[in-house]
Amino acid sequence: MSVLATAGLVGLGAVACGGSDDAGQPAASTTPSVTEPGPLFGECGSVSDDEVAAAFGLGTFATITRNSVGCEWESFVGGPSVSFSWYRGSPIGRERAGSDLIGRPAADVEIGGRTGFVGSSQNDVGQTVLCEIGVDFGGDFIHWSVSYSNFTPAADACEVARNLATASVERVQK
């Protein structure tokens, strides 16, 4: 028998024999909970490239990327960067906890009657240079992130993120 086959049998044996330390108590389930699918969002959260550019008043973005999980708009070097992501079947709490862990303490936010969180960080002179907003839709959530690197913010990052998140929430397809 090969080493891989032996390892597989040992692993199956450990799973089959697994239980709890408490006699008569079943082992804890690691099966993820199933949630109802959330609403549908159009491409890029139903927000156009022109609307994203207008939120900053800077003209068009140099690079726009679209893929199956979201969109990203990037300006000139050091200018603003914006991203939209739509998470299906993923808990918003994990994203919120991540914001806390990397130094952007999350605060509660409500957008269009939906709960969520906002996390941000400031530069040395107190300007918001990164802001993220997550909006909860049960088993799904959307996430907008606005950031500046080495650039004086042309518009408040959290105001832009909130406006874009509001547009997505208002345009949700039920």
KOLMARPA-803334 format. One record per residue (C-alpha): residue in three letters; chain; x, y, z. Coordinates in pm, 1 decimal, always signed. Example, Ala and Ser with C-alpha at 12.3 -4.5 7.8 and 13.67 -1.06 7.14 Angstrom:
<recs>
[rec ALA, A, [+1230.0, -450.0, +780.0]]
[rec SER, A, [+1367.0, -106.0, +714.0]]
</recs>
This chain:
<recs>
[rec MET, A, [+0.0, +0.0, +0.0]]
[rec SER, A, [+134.7, +345.1, -87.1]]
[rec VAL, A, [+217.3, +608.1, +172.5]]
[rec LEU, A, [-66.7, +827.4, +42.7]]
[rec ALA, A, [-319.5, +545.4, +65.1]]
[rec THR, A, [-202.9, +462.7, +418.0]]
[rec ALA, A, [-226.7, +827.5, +523.2]]
[rec GLY, A, [-575.0, +844.1, +374.1]]
[rec LEU, A, [-687.4, +537.2, +567.9]]
[rec VAL, A, [-540.5, +672.7, +890.5]]
[rec GLY, A, [-721.7, +1002.8, +829.6]]
[rec LEU, A, [-1049.9, +823.0, +761.7]]
[rec GLY, A, [-1001.8, +612.9, +1074.0]]
[rec ALA, A, [-946.2, +924.6, +1282.8]]
[rec VAL, A, [-1262.8, +1082.0, +1142.6]]
[rec ALA, A, [-1466.2, +762.3, +1182.4]]
[rec CYS, A, [-1350.1, +712.7, +1540.2]]
[rec GLY, A, [-1380.3, +1079.5, +1632.0]]
[rec GLY, A, [-1615.1, +1173.7, +1906.2]]
[rec SER, A, [-1615.7, +1393.6, +2205.1]]
[rec ASP, A, [-1452.0, +1359.7, +2541.4]]
[rec ASP, A, [-1795.4, +1351.1, +2700.8]]
[rec ALA, A, [-1946.0, +1003.0, +2683.5]]
[rec GLY, A, [-2272.7, +1002.9, +2493.4]]
[rec GLN, A, [-2224.5, +1353.3, +2352.4]]
[rec PRO, A, [-2186.9, +1386.7, +1973.6]]
[rec ALA, A, [-1882.9, +1556.4, +1825.5]]
[rec ALA, A, [-1927.8, +1923.6, +1732.4]]
[rec SER, A, [-2038.5, +1976.2, +1375.0]]
[rec THR, A, [-1813.9, +2171.8, +1142.1]]
[rec THR, A, [-2075.1, +2186.5, +867.4]]
[rec PRO, A, [-2120.1, +2546.3, +755.7]]
[rec SER, A, [-2466.4, +2689.3, +799.6]]
[rec VAL, A, [-2675.0, +2727.3, +488.0]]
[rec THR, A, [-2826.5, +3068.4, +426.3]]
[rec GLU, A, [-3081.0, +3190.0, +179.6]]
[rec PRO, A, [-2923.3, +3351.4, -125.5]]
[rec GLY, A, [-2917.4, +3726.6, -103.5]]
[rec PRO, A, [-3025.9, +3972.8, -370.7]]
[rec LEU, A, [-2852.0, +4022.5, -701.3]]
[rec PHE, A, [-2627.7, +4315.7, -783.0]]
[rec GLY, A, [-2544.3, +4434.3, -1129.7]]
[rec GLU, A, [-2185.8, +4444.3, -1249.9]]
[rec CYS, A, [-1967.9, +4654.1, -1018.9]]
[rec GLY, A, [-2248.5, +4691.8, -765.8]]
[rec SER, A, [-2468.9, +4852.9, -1030.7]]
[rec VAL, A, [-2243.8, +5161.1, -1028.4]]
[rec SER, A, [-2098.7, +5291.3, -1354.2]]
[rec ASP, A, [-1737.7, +5388.8, -1419.4]]
[rec ASP, A, [-1851.3, +5748.7, -1473.4]]
[rec GLU, A, [-2025.4, +5752.6, -1133.5]]
[rec VAL, A, [-1711.3, +5626.1, -960.0]]
[rec ALA, A, [-1497.2, +5891.5, -1133.3]]
[rec ALA, A, [-1750.8, +6164.6, -1051.3]]
[rec ALA, A, [-1737.2, +6072.1, -682.7]]
[rec PHE, A, [-1380.0, +6206.5, -677.2]]
[rec GLY, A, [-1408.8, +6485.9, -930.6]]
[rec LEU, A, [-1080.2, +6374.3, -1088.5]]
[rec GLY, A, [-1184.1, +6260.3, -1433.8]]
[rec THR, A, [-1153.7, +5905.8, -1561.2]]
[rec PHE, A, [-961.0, +5622.5, -1399.8]]
[rec ALA, A, [-652.1, +5485.3, -1573.6]]
[rec THR, A, [-727.9, +5117.4, -1510.6]]
[rec ILE, A, [-1057.0, +4942.7, -1458.4]]
[rec THR, A, [-1067.9, +4571.9, -1377.0]]
[rec ARG, A, [-1379.6, +4358.3, -1378.0]]
[rec ASN, A, [-1394.1, +3993.8, -1275.8]]
[rec SER, A, [-1638.2, +3743.4, -1130.3]]
[rec VAL, A, [-1612.9, +3879.3, -775.8]]
[rec GLY, A, [-1600.7, +4252.9, -824.5]]
[rec CYS, A, [-1442.0, +4556.4, -983.1]]
[rec GLU, A, [-1144.7, +4780.5, -920.9]]
[rec TRP, A, [-1074.8, +5130.6, -1044.5]]
[rec GLU, A, [-721.6, +5270.2, -1024.7]]
[rec SER, A, [-611.4, +5624.5, -1093.2]]
[rec PHE, A, [-267.8, +5757.3, -1171.0]]
[rec VAL, A, [+21.9, +5657.8, -944.5]]
[rec GLY, A, [-57.0, +5761.0, -589.5]]
[rec GLY, A, [-411.3, +5863.3, -675.7]]
[rec PRO, A, [-727.8, +5703.0, -549.3]]
[rec SER, A, [-809.9, +5337.6, -584.2]]
[rec VAL, A, [-1162.8, +5199.9, -544.7]]
[rec SER, A, [-1287.4, +4844.4, -524.9]]
[rec PHE, A, [-1624.2, +4674.6, -506.6]]
[rec SER, A, [-1662.7, +4312.7, -396.8]]
[rec TRP, A, [-1971.8, +4098.5, -359.9]]
[rec TYR, A, [-1937.2, +3808.2, -118.6]]
[rec ARG, A, [-2191.9, +3528.2, -165.5]]
[rec GLY, A, [-2241.3, +3286.9, +123.8]]
[rec SER, A, [-1978.7, +3455.3, +339.8]]
[rec PRO, A, [-2035.4, +3609.2, +681.4]]
[rec ILE, A, [-1975.3, +3982.1, +709.4]]
[rec GLY, A, [-1845.4, +3931.8, +1064.3]]
[rec ARG, A, [-1523.7, +3777.1, +932.4]]
[rec GLU, A, [-1453.9, +4083.3, +716.3]]
[rec ARG, A, [-1538.4, +4315.5, +1003.8]]
[rec ALA, A, [-1302.5, +4125.7, +1237.3]]
[rec GLY, A, [-1028.6, +4150.6, +974.1]]
[rec SER, A, [-1069.0, +4526.6, +965.1]]
[rec ASP, A, [-1026.1, +4537.6, +1342.0]]
[rec LEU, A, [-717.9, +4313.3, +1329.0]]
[rec ILE, A, [-531.9, +4529.4, +1078.4]]
[rec GLY, A, [-580.3, +4855.7, +1264.8]]
[rec ARG, A, [-902.6, +4987.9, +1115.2]]
[rec PRO, A, [-1145.5, +4956.2, +1406.8]]
[rec ALA, A, [-1489.0, +4883.2, +1264.9]]
[rec ALA, A, [-1791.7, +5087.3, +1364.4]]
[rec ASP, A, [-2156.8, +5012.1, +1295.7]]
[rec VAL, A, [-2316.0, +5175.3, +994.0]]
[rec GLU, A, [-2662.1, +5166.7, +837.5]]
[rec ILE, A, [-2714.8, +5219.5, +466.7]]
[rec GLY, A, [-3057.8, +5201.8, +309.8]]
[rec GLY, A, [-3197.1, +5020.2, +612.2]]
[rec ARG, A, [-2919.8, +4756.0, +599.3]]
[rec THR, A, [-2664.3, +4712.6, +876.1]]
[rec GLY, A, [-2293.2, +4689.4, +820.3]]
[rec PHE, A, [-1959.2, +4831.1, +927.2]]
[rec VAL, A, [-1718.4, +5105.6, +835.4]]
[rec GLY, A, [-1343.1, +5096.5, +901.4]]
[rec SER, A, [-1090.6, +5365.1, +817.2]]
[rec SER, A, [-736.7, +5488.7, +868.5]]
[rec GLN, A, [-587.1, +5835.7, +855.7]]
[rec ASN, A, [-253.2, +5978.1, +744.7]]
[rec ASP, A, [-18.1, +6180.4, +966.7]]
[rec VAL, A, [-223.7, +6497.8, +923.7]]
[rec GLY, A, [-555.1, +6333.7, +1005.6]]
[rec GLN, A, [-696.3, +6293.4, +653.9]]
[rec THR, A, [-885.7, +5970.3, +588.1]]
[rec VAL, A, [-674.4, +5783.6, +335.1]]
[rec LEU, A, [-852.6, +5448.5, +345.8]]
[rec CYS, A, [-1214.8, +5366.0, +411.3]]
[rec GLU, A, [-1403.8, +5042.3, +373.2]]
[rec ILE, A, [-1775.1, +4981.5, +410.3]]
[rec GLY, A, [-1941.1, +4642.7, +427.7]]
[rec VAL, A, [-2320.2, +4608.5, +401.0]]
[rec ASP, A, [-2491.9, +4291.9, +523.4]]
[rec PHE, A, [-2748.1, +4099.7, +317.7]]
[rec GLY, A, [-2798.6, +3792.7, +538.2]]
[rec GLY, A, [-2568.7, +3523.5, +400.8]]
[rec ASP, A, [-2409.6, +3770.5, +158.0]]
[rec PHE, A, [-2250.1, +4112.6, +183.0]]
[rec ILE, A, [-2104.8, +4381.7, -37.7]]
[rec HIS, A, [-1783.8, +4569.0, +32.0]]
[rec TRP, A, [-1664.1, +4904.1, -100.8]]
[rec SER, A, [-1307.0, +5020.0, -35.2]]
[rec VAL, A, [-1158.1, +5360.1, -118.2]]
[rec SER, A, [-789.0, +5432.4, -66.0]]
[rec TYR, A, [-525.9, +5691.7, -141.5]]
[rec SER, A, [-152.4, +5627.3, -139.6]]
[rec ASN, A, [+91.8, +5915.9, -131.8]]
[rec PHE, A, [-174.0, +6153.7, -251.8]]
[rec THR, A, [-366.3, +6432.2, -82.7]]
[rec PRO, A, [-726.1, +6310.1, -81.2]]
[rec ALA, A, [-940.1, +6491.6, -335.5]]
[rec ALA, A, [-1256.8, +6374.1, -159.4]]
[rec ASP, A, [-1320.0, +6220.7, +181.8]]
[rec ALA, A, [-1265.3, +5845.3, +140.0]]
[rec CYS, A, [-1551.6, +5751.8, +374.8]]
[rec GLU, A, [-1794.8, +5991.2, +209.6]]
[rec VAL, A, [-1710.5, +5841.3, -131.5]]
[rec ALA, A, [-1738.6, +5483.6, +1.7]]
[rec ARG, A, [-2073.5, +5560.6, +166.7]]
[rec ASN, A, [-2212.3, +5722.2, -150.5]]
[rec LEU, A, [-2106.5, +5425.8, -364.4]]
[rec ALA, A, [-2243.9, +5173.6, -111.6]]
[rec THR, A, [-2571.3, +5367.4, -96.7]]
[rec ALA, A, [-2602.1, +5354.8, -476.2]]
[rec SER, A, [-2546.7, +4976.7, -473.6]]
[rec VAL, A, [-2803.4, +4921.2, -196.5]]
[rec GLU, A, [-3062.3, +5139.1, -371.5]]
[rec ARG, A, [-3013.7, +4949.4, -699.6]]
[rec VAL, A, [-3023.3, +4595.4, -559.6]]
[rec GLN, A, [-3221.1, +4347.3, -769.9]]
[rec LYS, A, [-3453.5, +4142.0, -551.7]]
</recs>
